[in-house]
Structures are given as structure tokens and as C-alpha cells.
């Protein structure tokens, strides 16, 4: 393993191909993280959809142990999540369920869009002098996306960015301010570049909980000419982060919502229907009168 051979006085790095019992392995890893708080213990789901097999551990321990028993735990859960045309069982880690469990700073929830930001987030997990569970939604398509790259300087300098502003935006020209999280940002960016829309700014919400409300407020204040504020998500309206944003960010009550309509399942099993729905959400972001 190359990461075990970087320098002489480094820590150890271990990878295990665990059995397909989410309940059993998440429980074991939770216990390991508790017994060894200075070890970065990470459990990765095959797909985030399958993490509900460990729902008892998530509900009884990961989200509630500190509040119930004053027990801290730094377990990291990597949950592949992203609408990539693979159907109802391979698209959604049920982001809304984790966010519904968030209260009293009980855990961190993030959906990163750059390698450097993911690195700094994992580094922060060990650098702080306390332990909180960390839930990260990790789209598989970003592993090979040509725009998902970071420089060496971005890795070696700075820290985790809870919000990433639109570096290309000319502030005075912005009329539509779009807040988005995760891989859907790159779908919107592609459309924005295709349409050559200089009046649209895409703001990435990298940390969903605790939600950085003051930073969000400062961004809205910065874009003074923006009169069209949007929350955009690829999930159905009754899923994803929308209800969480409404609960924790009062200004969001005036946002236009661009999402899939309300559905019982996270995604369609038909590739044709999936593309139609996905494209419709993307198009709605750039149509000011559209509101799902």
C-alpha cells in the first residue's frame, strides 16, 4: 500500500474489504472509533442506498449517543450518492434522513465537490480536540470527472471550505443566485457554460450541518442585484436537503425550488425517464419563472 511508504515516522494505513452486513460492520467500526479516538476510522458503503441496513446503529448510536450518554465518536461514513442513471437502489443515500437527525451539533454532514476540500474535511476530523460522527455524500461520477481536480497548493494550504463561492461571477451582473450541494453543481455548471449565462452564480454548500448560516447570509448580501434566489437539487422535492435548508435557514423560505417533483422512490429505473427528469430540473434553474 503506497500510503504506508511515504516517510519513516508516519502512521499506518489499513484497508479492509468487509462483509456485506451494514448493521454488523458499522457497529464494529463505531466501536473501533470509540476505542481508538485518534484513529481516523472510515466506513464506506457500496452505495449509500444500502446504508439503511445499519439504520439501528445510525439512529441509536451515531446520531444520538452524545446527547443520551455524553459519548463522543469520530466515525466517518462515506455514502456514495448522486443521480447518475443507475435506478432507485443506486442513486440516493437518503440525505434527507441523516439531515432530519441533525440537532445540537451532534454530527457533521457534508457533500464535497473538490478533492482538496474532501482532504481538508477528513483532516479536520482528526485535528479538532473533540469527536463527532462525519457523514459524507460521495458521488461516484466525480471520481472520473475532468473538472474535479485540485492543485498541490490547494491540498497543502488553507482548510475546509464550508461554502464555495462562484469565483467566475461578476457580482454586479448576477441576477440569479443558485445554491446547490454536491455533484449536481457540475451538471449546472455545464449548462451554465453551454448557455453562456453571465447573470447566474452557482454557490456550493459543502457543509450541510451545522449549516453555515452567517456565511450564506453574507453571500446573499454580497450579490445585491440578485433578485432570483434558488435552491437547486437533483433529488425529488420531498427528499434531498430542501426541507433541511428550509428548517435551518429562514431566508430559504423565499427561494425558488428547482428539483424533481415529489416521488415515492428516489429515482426512475428507466434511463429515458431518468434523463428527461434530470434535464427538466437543470433547465428549470435557468428559467426564472420555473418553480417546482
Secondary structure by P-SEA (a helix, b strand, c coil): cccccccccbbbbbbbbccccaaaaaaaaaaaaaaccccbbbbbbccccccccaaaaaaccccccccccccccbbbbbbbcccccccccccccaaaaaaaacccccbbbbccccaaaaaaaaaaaaaccbbbbbbbbbbccccccccccccaaaaacccccccccccccccccccbbbbbcccaaaaaaaaaaaaccccbbbbbcccccccaaaaaaaaaaaaccccbbbbcccccccccaaaaaaacccccccbbbbccccccccccccaaaaaaaaaaaaaaaacccccc
